[in-house]
Amino acid sequence: MNKLKISGFLLPAFLLANTLQAEPLSYQVEVIYWDNSVFYGKFDYDAASKQIMNLRGLIDDVAMGNIEPIRYQLDAKQDGKGGITASAYSMNSTRIATGPNINNNAYATINFNAADPTLGVTDENELGYMDCSGLALMYDNQGVGHCMYHVPTYDPIYFPMGGENFVLSETITRIDNEISAADCLFNWAEHNYPELFSPALGVTNSKTLPPYYFRHYAQANVYLGISATDNHIYYLDANNELQDVGASYDWLEQAECN
């Protein structure tokens, strides 16, 4: 494993005993927008703790003919209407804007019923996407490139094709017979780094203590987990020093858990 960087805060939560025996389920999501652009994605979700992790996928920007990878879940919250809203970005940054664009980032935002994602949207106004990638920019008569987007908080005047808050559909389905991306990663870590994570525990020994989903390796007294707050992977060593390993997507890609 890469050398770990010490995080700036401690993790006393891992040391508490009142954990939940939970197993996040895997879901796939498809959102079709008014311009026929589509977000195809996957995520892990635990209904007991209302935690979403590892939202990632692709934006198929039909109007401009390009496809953008969506890698990093950086935002997640309850919508106040019984639902969950989460956003994931192409870059590991939330910096993005239209007219002119700040960078070539892109993102997609989904929303679903917190009790069961397959029950659908609880607030359609939360849904949206923005694509500021180089191939998605639409240039006006002043030569300024504008991002393609479908976001209700932006004034349509800055978008040559309109910016109506109109979503054709969002469909979320359970992926049967597939463990969560988080558990896939934990299994990979056990197999590849047995000197750190042994004996192998398996999915049935994963636990939840919000905002963390983790496994405890009692023999070495270390923990490996993912935080739903920032979607980073964390390692707690035997000296109770918490180390931020980095964004979960980068590790999922390395472990081929995407």
C-alpha positions in Angstrom: 0.0 0.0 0.0 1.2 3.5 -0.7 2.7 5.3 2.3 -0.2 6.8 4.3 -0.6 10.4 5.2 -1.6 11.3 8.7 -5.0 12.9 8.8 -5.6 16.1 10.8 -8.2 14.6 13.0 -8.8 11.6 15.2 -11.3 8.8 14.8 -12.7 8.0 18.3 -15.8 6.6 16.6 -13.9 3.5 15.5 -13.1 2.8 19.1 -16.7 2.7 20.3 -18.6 -0.5 20.7 -22.1 0.6 19.4 -21.5 -0.3 15.8 -24.2 -1.6 13.4 -23.9 -4.8 11.5 -24.7 -3.5 8.1 -24.0 -4.3 4.4 -24.4 -1.5 1.9 -26.2 -2.6 -1.2 -25.2 -1.9 -4.8 -27.4 0.1 -7.1 -27.4 1.4 -10.6 -28.9 4.7 -11.6 -29.9 6.2 -15.0 -31.0 9.9 -15.3 -32.3 11.2 -18.6 -32.3 15.0 -19.0 -34.4 17.2 -21.3 -31.7 17.4 -23.9 -31.5 13.6 -24.0 -28.1 13.6 -22.2 -27.9 10.7 -19.8 -26.0 9.9 -16.5 -25.3 6.2 -16.1 -24.0 5.5 -12.6 -23.5 3.1 -9.7 -23.4 3.6 -5.9 -23.4 1.9 -2.6 -26.2 2.7 -0.1 -27.0 1.6 3.4 -30.6 2.4 4.3 -30.1 1.8 8.0 -27.5 4.5 8.4 -28.7 6.6 5.3 -25.2 6.6 4.0 -24.4 6.7 0.3 -20.8 6.0 -0.9 -18.9 5.5 -4.2 -21.3 7.3 -6.6 -19.6 7.2 -10.0 -20.4 6.6 -13.7 -20.5 8.4 -17.0 -22.3 11.4 -18.5 -23.3 10.8 -22.1 -23.6 14.3 -23.4 -25.7 13.6 -26.4 -26.0 17.1 -27.7 -22.3 17.6 -27.9 -21.4 14.0 -28.7 -18.9 13.3 -25.9 -18.8 11.0 -22.8 -17.3 12.2 -19.5 -16.3 10.0 -16.6 -17.8 10.8 -13.2 -15.4 9.6 -10.6 -15.4 11.4 -7.2 -18.4 11.6 -4.9 -17.9 14.9 -3.1 -21.3 15.9 -1.8 -24.1 14.0 0.0 -26.9 15.2 2.2 -30.5 14.6 3.3 -32.9 16.7 1.3 -35.4 17.4 4.1 -38.1 15.6 2.2 -37.2 12.0 3.1 -34.6 11.7 0.5 -30.9 11.7 -0.2 -29.0 13.9 -2.6 -25.5 13.2 -3.8 -23.2 14.6 -6.4 -20.1 13.2 -8.0 -17.5 14.9 -10.2 -15.1 14.2 -13.0 -12.3 15.9 -11.2 -11.5 15.6 -7.5 -12.9 19.1 -7.0 -16.2 20.9 -6.8 -14.9 23.9 -8.6 -17.0 24.4 -11.8 -19.0 27.2 -13.3 -20.5 28.5 -16.6 -19.8 31.5 -18.8 -16.8 31.2 -18.9 -16.0 27.9 -17.2 -13.6 27.7 -14.3 -12.1 24.4 -15.4 -13.0 21.4 -17.4 -14.9 19.6 -14.7 -18.2 17.8 -14.9 -20.7 16.5 -12.4 -24.0 14.7 -11.9 -26.4 14.9 -9.0 -28.9 12.2 -8.1 -31.8 12.1 -5.5 -33.7 9.2 -4.1 -36.0 8.0 -1.3 -33.8 7.4 1.8 -35.9 4.3 2.9 -35.3 2.6 -0.5 -33.5 4.1 -3.5 -35.7 2.2 -5.9 -38.8 4.1 -4.7 -37.6 7.1 -6.7 -37.1 10.8 -6.4 -38.2 12.8 -3.4 -37.1 16.2 -4.9 -36.8 16.6 -8.6 -35.3 20.0 -8.2 -32.1 18.4 -6.8 -31.4 16.5 -10.0 -29.0 18.0 -12.5 -25.7 17.8 -14.4 -23.1 20.2 -15.7 -20.4 19.4 -18.3 -17.6 21.9 -18.6 -15.2 19.5 -20.4 -13.5 20.8 -23.4 -15.6 18.9 -25.9 -18.8 20.0 -24.2 -18.3 23.8 -24.4 -20.7 25.6 -26.7 -19.4 28.8 -28.0 -21.4 32.0 -28.4 -21.0 34.8 -31.0 -18.4 36.4 -28.7 -16.2 33.3 -28.8 -16.9 32.4 -25.2 -17.3 28.7 -24.4 -20.3 27.9 -22.2 -20.8 24.6 -20.3 -23.6 22.3 -21.1 -25.8 22.0 -18.1 -29.2 21.1 -16.6 -29.3 22.8 -13.3 -32.2 24.8 -11.9 -30.0 27.3 -10.0 -28.4 28.7 -13.2 -30.1 31.4 -15.3 -30.9 30.0 -18.7 -29.6 33.2 -20.3 -26.1 31.9 -20.0 -26.8 28.7 -21.8 -27.4 28.9 -25.6 -29.8 26.0 -25.6 -31.8 26.9 -22.5 -31.4 25.5 -18.9 -34.9 24.3 -18.1 -35.2 22.2 -14.9 -36.9 19.3 -16.7 -35.8 15.7 -16.2 -37.4 13.1 -18.3 -36.7 10.3 -15.8 -34.5 8.8 -13.1 -34.4 5.1 -12.6 -32.6 3.3 -9.8 -32.4 -0.5 -9.6 -30.8 -2.9 -7.2 -27.8 -4.8 -8.6 -28.4 -8.4 -7.5 -25.6 -10.7 -6.5 -22.9 -8.0 -6.4 -21.2 -6.9 -3.2 -20.7 -3.2 -2.6 -17.7 -1.4 -4.1 -16.5 -0.8 -0.5 -16.5 -4.5 0.4 -14.9 -5.3 -2.9 -12.1 -2.9 -2.0 -11.8 -4.3 1.6 -11.5 -7.9 0.1 -8.8 -6.7 -2.3 -6.8 -5.1 0.5 -7.0 -8.3 2.5 -5.7 -10.3 -0.4 -3.0 -7.9 -1.5 -1.8 -6.7 1.9 -2.2 -9.6 4.3 0.6 -8.2 6.5 -1.8 -5.3 7.4 -5.2 -6.9 7.1 -5.4 -10.4 8.3 -6.9 -12.8 8.8 -9.3 -12.1 6.0 -12.8 -11.2 7.4 -15.2 -11.0 4.5 -18.4 -9.0 4.1 -20.2 -10.5 7.1 -17.6 -8.8 9.4 -18.0 -5.3 7.9 -19.6 -2.8 10.3 -21.2 0.7 10.2 -20.7 3.5 12.7 -21.8 6.7 10.8 -20.2 8.2 8.9 -17.8 5.1 8.6 -18.2 1.7 7.0 -15.2 -0.4 8.1 -13.6 -3.7 9.1 -11.6 -4.2 12.4 -8.6 -6.6 12.3 -8.4 -7.6 15.9 -5.1 -9.5 15.6 -3.2 -6.3 14.7 -5.9 -4.0 16.2 -6.2 -1.9 13.0 -9.2 -0.7 11.1 -9.8 -0.1 7.4 -12.8 2.0 6.4 -14.5 4.5 4.1 -16.1 7.7 5.3 -19.5 8.7 3.8 -18.6 12.3 4.7 -15.8 12.8 2.1 -15.7 9.3 0.4 -12.1 8.8 1.4 -10.5 5.6 2.6 -9.1 5.6 6.1 -6.7 3.4 8.0 -6.5 3.5 11.9 -3.3 1.9 13.1 -2.6 0.2 16.4 -1.4 3.5 17.9 -4.8 5.0 17.2 -3.4 7.3 14.5 -5.9 7.9 11.7 -4.4 8.1 8.2 -6.2 9.4 5.2 -5.3 7.1 2.3 -7.1 9.2 -0.3 -10.2 9.3 -2.5 -12.1 6.0 -2.7 -12.4 6.1 -6.5 -8.6 6.0 -7.0 -8.4 2.9 -4.8 -11.5 1.3 -6.4 -9.9 1.8 -9.8 -6.6 0.2 -8.7 -8.5 -2.7 -7.1 -10.7 -3.1 -10.3 -13.8 -2.7 -8.1 -15.5 -0.2 -10.4 
